[in-house]
Amino acid sequence: MMSNQAGGVEGEPNQTIYVNNLNDKIKAEELKTSLYFLFSQFGEVVEIVIKNTNKMRGQAFVIFRDINATGYAIKALQGFNFFEKPMVIVYKLPFFLTLFGRNLPMLRRSQMSSRALMELSFHVKELRKERQE
């Protein structure tokens, strides 16, 4: 597996994708709405995260309910000209792993943001489903 400069890990599909090279002249709400309509054609979009900081300009995280949807979206939209810029899309490590690394058992709930708790809960439910099958 290879890491790429966008921070995603190639070959490890998950529900979260990282979208880069977005037009930073577009207002955050318009960008979020447009990304929602664009990506929702591939599956249920749980959340789109866009931060208005200088470090995060032109970037977004799209979280799908289903892992398969991320693969379809990446294949269909890689390089897609979106607001006059070609999108760069990769799989991203789940949000809680990027915050805390892989040492989750050592964490206390009070140390985690509500965003990280929501995503952790979602992934735990998915793992339980897989084990039951």
C-alpha positions as CSV (number, residue, x, y, z in Angstrom):
1,M,0.0,0.0,0.0
2,M,1.3,3.4,-0.9
3,S,0.7,6.7,0.8
4,N,0.1,9.7,-1.4
5,Q,0.8,13.4,-0.8
6,A,-2.8,14.1,-0.1
7,G,-2.6,12.0,3.1
8,G,-4.9,9.2,2.0
9,V,-3.8,5.5,1.8
10,E,-4.3,3.9,-1.5
11,G,-5.8,0.4,-1.5
12,E,-7.6,0.8,1.9
13,P,-11.2,1.6,1.0
14,N,-13.3,3.2,3.8
15,Q,-16.3,5.5,4.1
16,T,-14.3,8.7,4.1
17,I,-12.7,10.3,1.0
18,Y,-10.5,13.3,0.8
19,V,-11.2,15.8,-2.0
20,N,-8.5,18.3,-2.9
21,N,-7.8,21.0,-5.5
22,L,-11.3,22.6,-4.9
23,N,-11.8,26.1,-6.0
24,D,-11.2,28.2,-2.8
25,K,-13.0,31.2,-4.2
26,I,-16.4,29.4,-3.9
27,K,-18.2,30.1,-0.6
28,A,-18.2,27.2,1.9
29,E,-22.0,26.7,1.9
30,E,-22.2,26.7,-1.9
31,L,-19.3,24.3,-2.1
32,K,-20.8,22.0,0.5
33,T,-24.2,21.9,-1.3
34,S,-22.6,21.4,-4.7
35,L,-20.4,18.6,-3.4
36,Y,-23.4,16.9,-1.7
37,F,-25.4,16.8,-5.0
38,L,-22.4,15.7,-6.9
39,F,-21.4,12.8,-4.6
40,S,-24.9,11.7,-3.5
41,Q,-25.4,10.2,-6.9
42,F,-23.0,7.4,-5.8
43,G,-24.6,6.6,-2.5
44,E,-25.9,8.1,0.8
45,V,-23.6,11.0,1.9
46,V,-23.5,11.1,5.8
47,E,-21.5,14.3,6.0
48,I,-19.3,16.7,4.1
49,V,-16.7,18.5,6.1
50,I,-15.2,21.8,4.9
51,K,-13.2,24.0,7.1
52,N,-12.6,27.7,6.4
53,T,-9.0,27.8,7.6
54,N,-6.0,28.8,5.5
55,K,-4.5,25.4,5.9
56,M,-7.7,23.6,4.8
57,R,-8.8,25.8,1.9
58,G,-9.7,24.0,-1.3
59,Q,-10.2,20.7,0.6
60,A,-13.1,18.6,1.8
61,F,-13.9,15.3,3.4
62,V,-16.9,13.4,2.1
63,I,-18.3,10.6,4.4
64,F,-20.5,8.0,2.8
65,R,-22.7,5.4,4.5
66,D,-21.4,2.6,2.3
67,I,-17.8,1.8,1.4
68,N,-18.7,0.8,-2.1
69,A,-20.0,4.3,-2.8
70,T,-16.5,5.8,-2.1
71,G,-15.0,3.5,-4.8
72,Y,-17.6,4.5,-7.4
73,A,-17.2,8.2,-6.6
74,I,-13.4,8.1,-6.8
75,K,-13.5,6.2,-10.2
76,A,-16.1,8.5,-11.7
77,L,-15.0,11.8,-10.4
78,Q,-11.2,11.6,-10.3
79,G,-10.0,14.7,-12.3
80,F,-13.6,15.9,-12.8
81,N,-13.6,19.6,-13.6
82,F,-15.5,21.1,-10.6
83,F,-15.8,24.9,-10.6
84,E,-13.1,25.1,-13.2
85,K,-10.5,22.9,-11.3
86,P,-9.8,19.2,-11.6
87,M,-10.6,17.3,-8.4
88,V,-8.1,15.0,-6.7
89,I,-9.8,12.3,-4.7
90,V,-8.3,9.6,-2.4
91,Y,-9.4,7.3,0.3
92,K,-8.7,8.9,3.7
93,L,-8.1,7.2,7.0
94,P,-11.1,7.6,9.3
95,F,-11.2,10.9,11.1
96,F,-10.7,9.4,14.5
97,L,-7.6,7.6,13.4
98,T,-6.1,10.7,11.9
99,L,-6.7,12.5,15.2
100,F,-5.5,9.8,17.6
101,G,-3.6,7.3,15.6
102,R,-4.3,3.6,16.0
103,N,-4.1,3.6,19.9
104,L,-7.8,3.8,20.4
105,P,-8.1,1.5,23.5
106,M,-6.1,4.0,25.5
107,L,-8.5,6.8,24.8
108,R,-11.2,8.1,27.1
109,R,-14.5,9.3,25.6
110,S,-13.9,12.7,27.2
111,Q,-10.8,13.1,25.0
112,M,-12.7,12.6,21.8
113,S,-14.6,15.3,19.9
114,S,-18.3,14.7,19.1
115,R,-17.3,14.4,15.5
116,A,-14.7,11.7,16.2
117,L,-17.2,9.8,18.5
118,M,-19.8,9.8,15.8
119,E,-17.5,8.4,13.2
120,L,-16.0,5.9,15.7
121,S,-19.5,4.7,16.6
122,F,-20.3,4.3,12.9
123,H,-17.2,2.2,12.2
124,V,-17.8,0.0,15.3
125,K,-21.3,-0.8,14.1
126,E,-19.9,-1.7,10.7
127,L,-17.3,-4.0,12.3
128,R,-20.0,-5.7,14.4
129,K,-22.1,-6.4,11.2
130,E,-19.1,-7.9,9.5
131,R,-18.4,-10.2,12.4
132,Q,-22.0,-11.4,12.5
133,E,-21.9,-12.4,8.8
